[in-house]
C-alpha cells in the first residue's frame, strides 16, 4: 500500500488522497485546443498526470481508475486557422488530434480512457446553460448567454482571489451587455462563416469554460475525484468551470482535488517564438532527442516548480537512461516497482525523489526492481529501445585506454593526456563519468561515432 498525498489548489495544502469510491477513481484533465502541433510546454501536464494515472492504477487497480482528457475542437483559433488555410475545421482538428496523440505517445504517455471532443457534447452544454438560466446564475443579452458571477457566492475560492482583485489583474472583455465586468460567456452568436449550432438563443457556439463542465458531468457526474491542468488554467478557466458546475448542483464538491503544474522555460528563459526557443514536441524528437530522454528531463523537476528544459539536462538524462536500460535488459518483467519509488511518487508526485531512488537501485544493481520502477514512471514501455543499445564497441576500448592514462596520471600528477582525451570524447558527444569504481563512457545527445576515430 502506498499513501498518496496530493497538493490541493482549492485548500492550498497537501492532503491524503481518499477517493469518493475506491472502486471508481475518476480524474479529469483539461486537454489541448487542437489547431497546431503541441509545443513542449503542452507536454508537461500530459506527463504529470500520466504519472499520477499510473500511480492510481498501481494503488487502486487498473480496472478501478478512469482518466478523461478532452479536446477543444471549437475555438476562434481553429476558425482562424481554417480561414488562413482554406481547409475545413474538421480536417484541421482531426489532423491535429492525430499529431497530438502520436507526439504524446512518443513521450511514453498512456492514452486516457476517455478523450471527449467538445463538438460531441453541444447538446449537454445547451442543457447545462438552460439550467443555469433557470436557477438565476446566467442571463441572455444580445444573443449571448453569460454567467452572473455575483450569483455564486464562492467565486474566487479556487484561485484565492477576490472579485475586485480578479478584475484588476485579469483581461476582461468589456461589453455593454455585461451586468458585471467579470461575467463570462457561456454561449455566443455565430455568423454564416463561423461554426455554430441551433440553440434557444439562436445560432451560435459555446464559450470555452462551459465545455469541460458539460463533458466532465456527462462522463463522471457532478462530483469526481481529481481535476488537473496547467497553472495557467487555474484562473480564469478552472475558476469559471468550478463556479458554473457548482451552480448546477454540485455545491462546492465538484472536484475533490484540484491540481496544477507549473510552467516551462527553455535554457532559463520564457519560451517565445521571438527568442527562437519555441519548440514543438515533434521538433525536439526530430532533433534527435529520444522520447524517453525528454520524459526523464520533465520528471527531474517537481511538477509544482518551474521547469527548465536545457540541452545539458537532456545529455545527462540520456547517459543515465543508457546505463539503466543496460541494467534493466538483464531482468525479466517479474518484479513489482520498488516501494521507495512508489512512496516518493505518493508524496505529491515527487518524481525527482523517485528518480533519486532509482539511482540507488542502479548502484545496488537491483535490476529487477529497477526495470519495474522504470515502467512505473513510463520510461520503459516495451523492449529496450535501439538508441539505448547501440553502444559503439570503440567506447569499451577507449574506457580501457582512459583507465590506463588515469592510473599513470595519478602517479605522475600530470593529467594532460587524460584531460585531452576527455575533451575529445565530450566533443564527440560522449558522456564521461569518473569514479572510484572506474570510468564509464556512454553516448549522449549529439553522439558522433565518426569523431572517435583516431582516439583509440
C-alpha positions, 0 to 999 in steps of 0.5 A: 500500500502506498499513501498518496498525498496530493497538493490541493489548489482549492485548500492550498495544502497537501492532503491524503488522497481518499477517493469518493469510491475506491472502486471508481477513481475518476480524474479529469484533465483539461486537454489541448485546443487542437489547431497546431502541433503541441509545443513542449510546454503542452507536454508537461501536464500530459506527463504529470498526470500520466504519472499520477494515472499510473500511480492510481492504477498501481494503488487502486487497480487498473480496472478501478481508475478512469482518466478523461482528457478532452479536446477543444475542437471549437475555438476562434483559433481553429476558425482562424486557422481554417480561414488562413488555410482554406481547409475545413475545421474538421480536417484541421482538428482531426489532423491535429488530434492525430499529431497530438496523440502520436507526439504524446505517445512518443513521450511514453504517455498512456492514452486516457480512457476517455478523450471527449471532443467538445463538438460531441457534447453541444447538446449537454452544454445547451442543457447545462446553460438552460439550467443555469438560466433557470436557477438565476446564475446566467442571463441572455443579452444580445444573443449571448448567454453569460454567467452572473458571477455575483450569483455564486457566492464562492467565486474566487475560492479556487484561485484565492482571489477576490472579485475586485482583485480578479478584475484588476489583474485579469483581461476582461472583455468589456461589453455593454451587455455585461451586468458585471465586468467579470461575467463570462460567456457561456454561449455566443452568436455565430455568423454564416462563416463561423461554426455554430449550432441551433440553440434557444438563443439562436445560432451560435457556439459555446464559450470555452469554460462551459465545455469541460463542465458539460463533458466532465458531468456527462462522463463522471457526474457532478462530483469526481475525484481529481481535476488537473491542468496547467497553472495557467488554467487555474484562473480564469478557466478552472475558476469559471468551470468550478463556479458554473458546475457548482451552480448546477448542483454540485455545491462546492464538491465538484472536484475533490482535488484540484491540481496544477503544474507549473510552467516551462522555460527553455535554457532559463528563459520564457519560451517565445517564438521571438527568442527562437526557443519555441519548440514543438514536441515533434521538433525536439524528437526530430532533433534527435532527442529520444522520447524517453530522454525528454520524459526523464528531463520533465520528471527531474523537476517537481511538477509544482516548480518551474521547469527548465528544459536545457540541452545539458539536462537532456545529455545527462538524462540520456547517459543515465537512461543508457546505463539503466536500460543496460541494467534493466535488459538483464531482468525479466518483467517479474518484479513489482516497482520498488516501494521507495519509488512508489512512496516518493511518487505518493508524496505529491508526485515527487518524481525527482525523489523517485528518480533519486531512488532509482539511482540507488537501485542502479548502484545496488544493481537491483535490476529487477526492481529497477526495470519495474520502477522504470515502467512505473514512471513510463520510461520503459514501455516495451523492449529496450529501445535501439538508441539505448543499445547501440553502444559503439564497441570503440567506447569499451576500448577507449574506457580501457585506454582512459583507465590506463592514462588515469592510473599513470596520471595519478602517479605522475600528477600530470593529467594532460593526456587524460584531460585531452582525451576527455575533451575529445570524447565530450566533443564527440558527444560522449558522456564521461563519468569518473569514479572510484569504481572506474570510468564509464563512457556512454553516448549522449545527445549529439553522439558522433561515432565518426569523431572517435576515430583516431582516439583509440 
